[in-house]
């Protein structure tokens, strides 16, 4: 049963890594198309304001770098599922993003993309935490010392 949970975690991390890679590359190279797709919902359903096009390339580069970093972290987590640090850094990163987007949505602009990012990042961080808990990686019994390195 535990092997099945680890396999599920590995495949989830691989999917998240691929998704983050596609997100980062698409946002970097096709920013207007990316925002057009995201702005479909607020334009059609009037749920919130559509996001404007970025006027400074700095933020596009930063957002793409964030996605590529999450891609690398996901692939590392998939390769070493028992190393809890990879999953915990993903959770921390996504929770910081969630808080930032929530603050921006409620205090600045009611952009749909902010609300969308809150729900996506919260869902992904919750899923990763749940999988780590189910695998036993976050429990007390998994805090044993790592093996000593060979010289």
N, C-alpha and C positions, 0 to 999 in steps of 0.2 A: 504493500500500500504506500509506503514512504517513497519507494522508487517511482511510482506513478505520479506522486505529488512533485517530486523533483523534475521529472520529465515535463510535466505541465508548466512548471516555473521556467524551465529552460526554453520551451517553445514560446511561452508568453514573452520572455525577454528578447528572444530573436525577433518576434513580431514587433515589439515596441522599438527595437533597434532599427528595423527596416522602416517602420512608420516615421520615426524621428529623422532618419536619413532623407526620406522622400519629402518630408515637411521642410527640412532645412534647405535642401537643394531647390525645391519648388519656390520657396519664399525668396531665396537669394536670386535665382535666375528668372523667375516669373512672378515678381511681386504683385503687379497689377492683376494678373489672372488669379493668383491666390486670393487676394482681397476681394475680387469680383465674386468668386465662389463663396467666400465666407459672408459677404454682404448680401447674398441672395435672400437669406431669411429675413433680415431686417427690412429689406426693400419690398419684399412680397407680403410678409405677415405683420410688419410694423411693430415688431417686438421691442426693438430698441433702435438706437441710431446706427446707421452704417458707419464703418470705420473709414476715415479719410486716407488717402494715399500718403505714405510717408514723404516728407519733404527733405529729409536728411538721410543719406545712405548709411550713416553711422548706425542707426537703429536696426536697419535691415541686416547689416553685417553682424551686429551683436545677437539678434534673434536667430540668425542662421547658425552662428557659432554655438549658441546654447543648444540648438537642436542636434548639431553634430556631436557635441559633448555628451548629450544624453544617449545618442546612438552608440558611441564608444562604450559608455557605462553599461548599457544594456547588453552589448556583446560580451563584455567582461563578466557580467553577472551570469550570462548563459554558459560561459566557459567554466566558471567557478561558482556553482550555485550555493556552495556551503560557506562562501566568504560573505558574511553578512554586510560588510562595509559597502559593497557595490549597491546592494538594494537599499541600504539606509541612506546613502548619498542621493540616490534617485528620489526617495521619499522626501528627504529634506529639501532638495532642489525644487521639486514639484509643489511642496507645501509653501515654500517661499514665493513661488510664482503665483500660487492660488491667493495668498494674502495680498500680494502686490496688485493683482488684477481686480480683486474684490475692492480694495481701497480705491483704485482708480475708477472703478464703475460707480461706486457710491459717493465718492468725493469730487470727481472731476467730470467725466463725460459718461453718458449712458450708452456706450458703444456695445453692440452685440458681441463683438469679438472678445471683449473683456469678460463678459458673462460666460461665453462659450469656453474660454480658457479656464475659468474657475471650475466649471463642471468637469471638463476633460482632465485637468491636472488633479483634481480631488478624486475623481474616479480611478485614475491610474495609480495614484499614491496609495489609495485604500486597497486596491487589488494587489499591489506588490506587498504591502504590509500583511494582508490576509494570507497570501501565499507563503511568505516567510514564517508566519506564525504556524500555519498548518504543517510546514516542513520541519518545524522544531528548531529553526535557525535562531529564533529570537528568545528561546526559552533558556532557563538557567542551566540545563544540562548540556547545552551546546557551548558553554563558555570555557571549555577546557583549553588548555594552552596548545598552540600549534606545534607540530613536530619541529625539533631542532634542525636547523639547516646543516647540510653535510659540507664539510670543509674540503 
